[in-house]
Amino acid sequence: MVSYSPWLMVPNQHHSEDRHRTESSISSGLGWWTCFANSICGEVEEKHIKRSFLNVSTNEVHTLELPEDACGKRKTICGFSLGWLILFDNRNSSLTLLNPFIGDQINNLPLLPRKGTVHKAVLSADPSCNPNGYKVLAIFGDKRELIGYEQGMKQWTMLQDYGNHYDDVLVQTDEAFVAVSELGKLVCCDPPGCNEHVPASFFKGKKVYLVSINGDVFMLVSFSGTSYCFWHETYDDKLKRFEVYRYDEGRWCHTKNLHEFTIFLGQNHSVAVRNAPDFRPDCIYFTDDDEGKVENSGVFSLKDGETERMQWFMPRLS
């Protein structure tokens, strides 16, 4: 099995020397909320755009040049999976796969069945290693339904029988997809079919995320906004707080600590790292994927249930 480094994308205006955004980057339509940590802000240079990636296992940023046509004004990032950016073009309802590390692009996926936004997408396998056997699972449309594609097929498959209002999708180490709804319903997907593992429950949080730790599936329920209640306290600081649950034999079990693991949470990509250098264990580092404000990013400690406002994505350059 191929091992992938835990790469995340970081905002250019927070590590570049001049710390400014060009008019092109502001109007690109690829803003903070469309990717992990304001990823697609960039500096246009000739026909390439500079993008920066944080390796959280080393706490170093690497800057790469990507083709300008791969990140046009109409494209948004809806996933960063197995080293590939998944880009959604709302002009023709299509997806493009781009590997920023080797420069490969895949732009022959069929058009989506109708107009609608792709909220999140993941790959089952690396197309570089398995060009004829990868699949894509996405959350699609206003109802946030599941939609799947298998390489070589001529059209996408709508998984309408498995409900809607999904918040996150994840691929596990065995190339199996799982998806979770806003009410905590967990399904295991192998398009064109799905199997329900956990029925819908009632979670009072605002948004639900999935992350894999040592092969186990964890669900993070976020709380944020104004005047919301968390652990019998009322908060009005717009910072996120979280409850963590682990999937275990058909149910969600509340988890009180992550031990030596640190979770890095983003709108379109999340990852858990053991003993991440310069980052606190048993904590969740997050960005604001609701309003796209840098100042609402921070770190949440499971130990004391408190959040600290922090622009943590400012590591050393490499």
Sequence and secondary structure as in RCSB ss.txt:
>XXXX:A:sequence
MVSYSPWLMVPNQHHSEDRHRTESSISSGLGWWTCFANSICGEVEEKHIKRSFLNVSTNEVHTLELPEDACGKRK
TICGFSLGWLILFDNRNSSLTLLNPFIGDQINNLPLLPRKGTVHKAVLSADPSCNPNGYKVLAIFGDKRELIGYE
QGMKQWTMLQDYGNHYDDVLVQTDEAFVAVSELGKLVCCDPPGCNEHVPASFFKGKKVYLVSINGDVFMLVSFSG
TSYCFWHETYDDKLKRFEVYRYDEGRWCHTKNLHEFTIFLGQNHSVAVRNAPDFRPDCIYFTDDDEGKVENSGVF
SLKDGETERMQWFMPRLS
>XXXX:A:secstr
      EEEE GGGTSSS    HHHHTTS  GGGSTTSTT   EETTEEEEEEEETTTTEEEEEEEEGGGG TTE
EEEEEETTEEEEEETTTTEEEEE TTT  EE      SSS  EEEEEESS TTT TTS EEEEEETTTTEEEEEE
TT SS EE GGG S EEEEEE TTS EEEEETT  EEEEETTEEEEEE      SSEEEEEEETTEEEEEEEE S
SSEEETTEEE S   EEEEEEE SSSEEEE   TTEEEEE SS  EEEET TTS TTEEEE  TTT  GGG EEE
ETTT  EEE      EE 
